[in-house]
Amino acid sequence: MGTRKRQAPPPAALGRAGTKKDLPDHFKSYRHVWVFIELERGQVHPVSFELLGEGRRLADQLGVQLAGVVLGPPADSTRHAVAEAFAYDADLVYLVEKPLLTDYRNEAFTKALTDLVNAYKPEILLLGATTLGRDLAGSVATTLLTGLTADCTGLDVDADGSLAATRPTFGGSLLCTIYTLNCRPQMATVRPRVMCMPQRSNKPTGRVIRHDLGMLEEEIVTKVVGFLSDGQSENANLAYADVVVAGGLGLGAADNLQLLKNLAQTIGGDYGCSRPLVQKGWMAADRQIGQTGKTIRPKLYIAAGISGAVQHRVGVEGADLIVAINTDPNAPIFDFANIGIVADAVSFLPALTEVFIRRLAPGNSSELR
Ligand SMILES: Cc1cc2nc3c(=O)[nH]c(=O)nc-3n(C[C@H](O)[C@H](O)[C@H](O)COP(=O)(O)OP(=O)(O)OC[C@H]3O[C@@H](n4cnc5c(N)ncnc54)[C@H](O)[C@@H]3O)c2cc1C
């Protein structure tokens, strides 16, 4: 694998010594942009649509086609995933439809995806940085002996047509842009909500290329015997919530988290926190927002007692409206909040909740919009 790290100016400004002509000849047989359409237990993960939007942009820049890759059992859910890939503007879909692909198992999915890559040679392959996507991307990249840039926050095409994959480094204090110089395909994962959700194009259909899976059940050591609830599935939607209320160390005590929950419940939102609250054991890790937690893009984000460190900021700056409550008028969060309130969050949150309760009471004509 040949990757090169450097601090990132905007990718468009990057120039590289070589041109595509200088790339090894066999690279030229790798064309088109692929997006892995993540289908788990019948549901397409929305990150796949976000990546199709991003993939469309890259494919148009390169003048190549955008393909979705659907791996699943012979079932309506698989056919629905194919239709959804076209609805989000894929030009074609590579489909492996086999009973072995009913539940995600690394061996079968890695074989299906690496076989497809070896047969049809995409130049760029994008996957969601979900639990499934991370597992699959790592094993596919390792099997293909190619480069993988994980958890990208920006993707672009360089002057010579190479993928410029930007991601945070040094604890989030720097961004670096990574190139896969010596191998193909160029692989990248992107976390849910990092890229914008594109409009549905409602393209009715397109070309489907079916591929076989030369694998038998006996070759797969992993057997799925059932699914257990992790007790956290109620949290699964934090990344896609329209309203999020989050708390930081400024709340002072674990008991005060109830103030967040009360406000979130009152206004129909979800709640989260900064990293130190997870480290203190005050909140579950899957409620952490930021670089090493969830990326969110709500319509409204209320941050109470959060300083606004860069590692938190990168997870929330896609919000439409950021309201920050902080006792320190110089807190960094006020640099990017739309509305800043200098106040003690422990007394302000219940007062705000009371106002919303009154405004939203049945019979009161005022509504939250
Ligand atoms: C590799 C790495 C990854 C990281 N990933 C993440 C991440 O994903 N998410 C994340 O959040 N952090 C992350 N961090 C940590 C990050 O750098 C900050 O330390 C963290 O975000 C600070 O949390 P905080 O704002 O809650 O606490 P603090 O920085 O301690 O800020 C507390 C804020 O509360 C204010 N305050 C105090 N009392 C009150 C009150 N009564 N009412 C209102 N305001 C009050 C203070 O003025 C202060 O601004 C990461 C760090 C590293 C090195």
Ligand as a Chemical Component Dictionary entry (heavy atoms), coordinates in Angstrom:
data_LIG
# 
_chem_comp.id                   LIG 
_chem_comp.type                 NON-POLYMER 
_chem_comp.pdbx_formal_charge   0 
_chem_comp.three_letter_code    LIG 
# 
loop_
_chem_comp_atom.comp_id 
_chem_comp_atom.atom_id 
_chem_comp_atom.alt_atom_id 
_chem_comp_atom.type_symbol 
_chem_comp_atom.charge 
_chem_comp_atom.model_Cartn_x 
_chem_comp_atom.model_Cartn_y 
_chem_comp_atom.model_Cartn_z 
_chem_comp_atom.pdbx_ordinal 
LIG C1  C1  C 0 -8.358  12.265 19.901 1  
LIG C2  C2  C 0 -9.424  13.024 20.607 2  
LIG C3  C3  C 0 -10.737 12.799 20.246 3  
LIG C4  C4  C 0 -11.750 13.495 20.882 4  
LIG N1  N1  N 0 -13.039 13.255 20.510 5  
LIG C5  C5  C 0 -14.022 13.982 21.070 6  
LIG C6  C6  C 0 -15.380 13.820 20.661 7  
LIG O1  O1  O 0 -15.694 12.988 19.802 8  
LIG N2  N2  N 0 -16.311 14.576 21.266 9  
LIG C7  C7  C 0 -16.028 15.509 22.221 10 
LIG O2  O2  O 0 -16.947 16.192 22.718 11 
LIG N3  N3  N 0 -14.758 15.666 22.643 12 
LIG C8  C8  C 0 -13.755 14.929 22.111 13 
LIG N4  N4  N 0 -12.494 15.086 22.545 14 
LIG C9  C9  C 0 -12.260 15.905 23.749 15 
LIG C10 C10 C 0 -12.217 17.400 23.446 16 
LIG O3  O3  O 0 -10.903 17.779 23.111 17 
LIG C11 C11 C 0 -12.634 18.213 24.683 18 
LIG O4  O4  O 0 -11.788 17.876 25.775 19 
LIG C12 C12 C 0 -14.076 17.979 25.110 20 
LIG O5  O5  O 0 -14.946 18.178 24.018 21 
LIG C13 C13 C 0 -14.436 18.958 26.212 22 
LIG O6  O6  O 0 -15.666 18.609 26.734 23 
LIG P1  P1  P 0 -16.571 19.704 27.454 24 
LIG O7  O7  O 0 -16.762 20.860 26.552 25 
LIG O8  O8  O 0 -17.770 19.003 27.965 26 
LIG O9  O9  O 0 -15.672 20.086 28.727 27 
LIG P2  P2  P 0 -14.804 21.375 29.024 28 
LIG O10 O10 O 0 -13.801 21.608 27.964 29 
LIG O11 O11 O 0 -14.310 21.187 30.422 30 
LIG O12 O12 O 0 -15.824 22.577 28.955 31 
LIG C14 C14 C 0 -16.866 22.788 29.864 32 
LIG C15 C15 C 0 -17.545 24.086 29.452 33 
LIG O13 O13 O 0 -18.641 24.323 30.318 34 
LIG C16 C16 C 0 -18.672 25.684 30.677 35 
LIG N5  N5  N 0 -19.390 25.754 31.959 36 
LIG C17 C17 C 0 -18.910 25.516 33.215 37 
LIG N6  N6  N 0 -19.911 25.601 34.100 38 
LIG C18 C18 C 0 -21.033 25.899 33.393 39 
LIG C19 C19 C 0 -22.397 26.087 33.742 40 
LIG N7  N7  N 0 -22.820 25.988 35.002 41 
LIG N8  N8  N 0 -23.274 26.369 32.747 42 
LIG C20 C20 C 0 -22.874 26.490 31.447 43 
LIG N9  N9  N 0 -21.584 26.316 31.078 44 
LIG C21 C21 C 0 -20.693 25.998 32.025 45 
LIG C22 C22 C 0 -17.229 26.111 30.726 46 
LIG O14 O14 O 0 -17.131 27.518 30.537 47 
LIG C23 C23 C 0 -16.635 25.315 29.589 48 
LIG O15 O15 O 0 -16.673 26.058 28.374 49 
LIG C24 C24 C 0 -11.449 14.425 21.919 50 
LIG C25 C25 C 0 -10.120 14.644 22.250 51 
LIG C26 C26 C 0 -9.123  13.973 21.616 52 
LIG C27 C27 C 0 -7.695  14.247 21.986 53 
# 
loop_
_chem_comp_bond.comp_id 
_chem_comp_bond.atom_id_1 
_chem_comp_bond.atom_id_2 
_chem_comp_bond.value_order 
_chem_comp_bond.pdbx_ordinal 
LIG C1  C2  SING 1  
LIG C2  C3  SING 2  
LIG C2  C26 DOUB 3  
LIG C3  C4  DOUB 4  
LIG C4  N1  SING 5  
LIG C4  C24 SING 6  
LIG N1  C5  DOUB 7  
LIG C5  C6  SING 8  
LIG C5  C8  SING 9  
LIG C6  O1  DOUB 10 
LIG C6  N2  SING 11 
LIG N2  C7  SING 12 
LIG C7  O2  DOUB 13 
LIG C7  N3  SING 14 
LIG N3  C8  DOUB 15 
LIG C8  N4  SING 16 
LIG N4  C9  SING 17 
LIG N4  C24 SING 18 
LIG C9  C10 SING 19 
LIG C10 O3  SING 20 
LIG C10 C11 SING 21 
LIG C11 O4  SING 22 
LIG C11 C12 SING 23 
LIG C12 O5  SING 24 
LIG C12 C13 SING 25 
LIG C13 O6  SING 26 
LIG O6  P1  SING 27 
LIG P1  O7  DOUB 28 
LIG P1  O8  SING 29 
LIG P1  O9  SING 30 
LIG O9  P2  SING 31 
LIG P2  O10 DOUB 32 
LIG P2  O11 SING 33 
LIG P2  O12 SING 34 
LIG O12 C14 SING 35 
LIG C14 C15 SING 36 
LIG C15 O13 SING 37 
LIG C15 C23 SING 38 
LIG O13 C16 SING 39 
LIG C16 N5  SING 40 
LIG C16 C22 SING 41 
LIG N5  C17 SING 42 
LIG N5  C21 SING 43 
LIG C17 N6  DOUB 44 
LIG N6  C18 SING 45 
LIG C18 C19 SING 46 
LIG C18 C21 DOUB 47 
LIG C19 N7  SING 48 
LIG C19 N8  DOUB 49 
LIG N8  C20 SING 50 
LIG C20 N9  DOUB 51 
LIG N9  C21 SING 52 
LIG C22 O14 SING 53 
LIG C22 C23 SING 54 
LIG C23 O15 SING 55 
LIG C24 C25 DOUB 56 
LIG C25 C26 SING 57 
LIG C26 C27 SING 58 
# 
